[in-house]
Every structure is written in C-alpha cells, then in structure tokens.
Amino acid sequence: MVALGGRANAAKASVENLRQQQQRQGLGLRSDMAAALGSMEQFMDMADAALAKGDAAAAKRNMDMAERQLEKLEKFLGL
C-alpha cells in the first residue's frame, strides 16, 4: 500500500502540474486521464477504508483497481 501510494502521489502531482500548464494555455486535461485520476483516488480511498476495517481481501481488490488506473496515468505521463 505504501509503495502504491507513493506512485499514486507522484502521478497525481504530475497530472496536476500538467493540468495547470494546459489551463494557462486555455486547454484542458484529456477527459480519460481526468477520469483515471479520479478513479485511482477513489480506489485508494476504498483500500484505506478496507484496511481500517481489517478487510485485507477488499483492500487488495481496490489496490489492484487503483494500480490499473495508475498504470494508465504513468503511461500517459511517460513515468
């Protein structure tokens, strides 16, 4: 969870930086990447909640789903 969280935070920071750059140019972030970022964040939150409840299986499922979204972002960002 810690390693995935670190990767997720790095990708989020990169996407937010890109979003700001594009906004200054009057452009917007690609909708599929915005959706991937939102989904990744939701799955990470659900994994945290599952861990807090002691539900390791649900945490793993949500982490796997978050990682799929993270991989889309990393590929897009070239990370």
C-alpha angles and dihedrals in degrees: 000000000000094000092046090048091053092051091046092052092049092050092046092052091049093049092048091050090050091047091054092048091050093047090056087056093048093254133119136223116266108269094230091056092046088051092048090052093049093047092048091052092048093049091048090051091049090049090052091050092048091051090050089054092047093246101140094172093056091044090053092049092050092045090052090051091047090050092054090055091043091054090055090053094045091051091049092048095043093239 
